[in-house]
Amino acid sequence: MIEYMEQVLRSFELCTGWSRDNSYENITATSENLLNFDVPAGLKCQVSNKSTPNTYSTFELSNNKLINGSLAYLYTNCKGLENYISNSRDIQLQDASETYRQIRPLYRHRDSKKEFEPSSLWYGRMYYPTSTLEAMVAKRLSPETQFVAKCLSSLAHTSVLTLYWQKDSGQNCQEWIASSNEGLVGYRVLHNFIGSQSKLNSSLYNNSSLSIGGELWFGLMNTSPACSTTLRYCTHSANTGKPLTLTLSWNPLFGHVSSTYSVKASSGATISSKYDFNLYSIESNLSFGCDLWRSGNKKSKLKAHEDLSEAASTRNSKYAEDSPMFYHLMAGSLNSQKLLDDLNVTFASSLHKINKERSIIQKFENSLIDANFTSVWRLSTSLRDKNLKVLWEGKYKGFLISAGTELTNGPLDLPSNLVEEPKSASFFRPSKFGVQLQYSM
């Protein structure tokens, strides 16, 4: 379940027109959400409050062998942010949970006449009894640039300061990173291929997204390099409108190759698989994950969700304005409509097929937006790790609840790659179990 402060940060990015999906850091977010979700450990309770349209606070208390807690505070001068944030009673479950990320074509028609107002976000969190301090500052400098500073200060460990300078032009997203930890410096880049629609799809609109990115890291203190590259392809089925995402990652230094396949099989089910292979050690692994959603009554029949539906429509219309789902062959040209009118006379049958495909995809997306999901089951397993993760997330009387466990048949104190094959079959036993409660006003 997404924590409240993370929801505020994502709402800040959405309100200021920043796309977190157009970043190399999140290029494999869909498979990570479905395969490597976090299972809570122990009991964790979190209470959050929006005291003013610009200030937010969170108090957290957890019991995992030891009683720990934290107090977080956030301030932002972003105008209209309160329209993007819902409390735990009104928020849709699919918005509060890490699930399938629908990647739309990231070609964005930026309106130069649209007024941009620089805005900032300040966040601080104190953990006790460890007296650890966590802080973050995010500042939107222009429609294409953002500066982020993160700091972690602790009496028991060395303090770490990390700086991010990000530039997102729509077709390219670049990040420069510098960290005080081992003098680490890094560079990330993500490029979206934008060209003739006929190269990617037989239709005159493009419902696909092809991206490639990479990262370079170098530790100045230990002179240690690191790098990786990833290819991502997202599209929709023309017959059913169901979205799917494929990724291929390669780390040339360690010889690690990874491929993922994720598909939204229906409005209530998502399936993902991942195959890992090492060119040097010839080790491999196969992982599976799925989400099973349970729906309640339609939102249109629930009076309590009328305001939420209106707010969701506002967010969706703004997102569609910044990242249109379908763009024409000559996107951004003043003569694009005239071109379509001329094509309508010559290729009437083809345009009818286009409208049919577009209608199917939009119908499937609307079914996800209008669905009133009440709970979701998450399952994930790995053949090499021999584990099974089960997580249930839902809403009850205004509370967001996450409860799950991780089962394994290997020794609990050794990594999976060091565990010898058992001579006889052994039963799975829980290695982790926990419940998390969230309530926000």
Secondary structure, DSSP 8 states (H G I E B T S, - for coil): ---HHHHHHHHHHHHTT--SSSSGGGTTHHHHHHHS-----EEEEEEEEEEETTEEEEEEEEESSSEEEEEEEEEE--TTGGGG---TTTS-HHHHS--------------TTS----EEEEEEEEEETTTEEEEEEEEEEETTEEEEEEEEE-SSS--EEEEEEEEE-SSEEEEEEEETGGGEEEEEEEEE----GGGT-SSSS---EEEEEEEEEEETTTTEEEEEEEEEEEEE-TTT--EEEEEEEEETTTTEEEEEEEEEEETTEEEEEEEEEETTT--EEEEEEEEEEEE-S-GGG-GGGHHHHHHHHHHHHHHHHHS-S---TTTT-TTHHHHHHHHHHH-HHHHHHHHHHHHHHHHHHHHHHH--EEEEEEEEEETTTTEEEEEEEEEETTEEEEEEEEEESS-TTS-GGG----SS----EEEEEEEEEEEE-
